[in-house]
Amino acid sequence: MHDTDATILKKTIGVVRDQRFLEHIPGLGHIESPERLKAVYERLDKGDAKGLYQTIAPRMAIKDELAWNHNKGYIERIEETQFHNFTQLDPDTITSNGSWQAACLAVGGVFSLLDAIFSGKFSSGLALVRPPGHHAERGKAMGFCLFNNVALGAHYARKVLGLKRVLIVDWDLHHGNGTQDSFYHDPNILYFSSHQYPCYPGSGAVDQIGMGDGLGFTVNCPLRPGAGDMEYAAVFRRLFLPIARAFAPELVLVSAGFDIYKDDPLGGMEVTFKGFAYLARLLIAIAEETAEGRILFCLEGGYNHYGLAEGVYAVLRECTCDSILLPEEVYAFDTCGPGPRAIDEAIEKLEAFWPVFPH
């Protein structure tokens, strides 16, 4: 798909965007501000991005759908915030009177994009939504997150679209505790996370590999600060890809956090735009092998506005077969070294469940 031959046709992909996501306002000075999404939207309105995507309008998720992943009392608690200009749900998570609508649209935007992908209109897409979701637990808001957009997307894929196996990959700086908890006992959802460790929220140790029927279907690769493009390439190539191929997902969902960018104010990682493009390339390849190309990237973190916007643009370009990567750069990534010790530690925990690693 990503051959450099000029005869390869570029693809148009679906992008969920809506001004109502900007109406979630956590307050003056909050780092998860509407300005994040404004920067992304402005980048995609530039000439070199126009024509690469079609906008998908989000719909509102209904409460019965939210209840696939969240309890009734919690959903009602978030709904009630629409009547208040300011509600503090935890030390980091604050809502305004527009937050309920934005959060329901964020979930519904993932659903709308999945519908567009499974109708055959697109093979891939980006859900450029907020608030983010991967920290949201069944009955608790955490880490700027209200509803778990990607987890609910996986439920939608299973319950509505009839899929059996869904892969969730989370490359956000922070571990997706909410997503992991949602499927910790479920062998039909394979959850991968690479994340800075130790770091908020404190979960995601290498020995957290699932429980019960889900044992072996949670894969964590906790990384020390300073990991950059080559370290992430090694994590994905040596650890994630062999397991993903054996699992053979019918859909790939990505919690795409851009706070691993080298200048992010909350992070200590060193990933560049080239790194984001390469990670996207590997996941697109898995989707092409086993899922008819079906892959959805959903925005999570990213707090350097330039890094966020350009990182999203790099992923968009990769999805449209118009990569920012040069052939020699791809070769360098493909031949990267063994990577961090965390890869070997994870393999030791998982090789009994996934006999796919060379010795």
Disulfide bonds with the S-S distance in Angstrom:
none
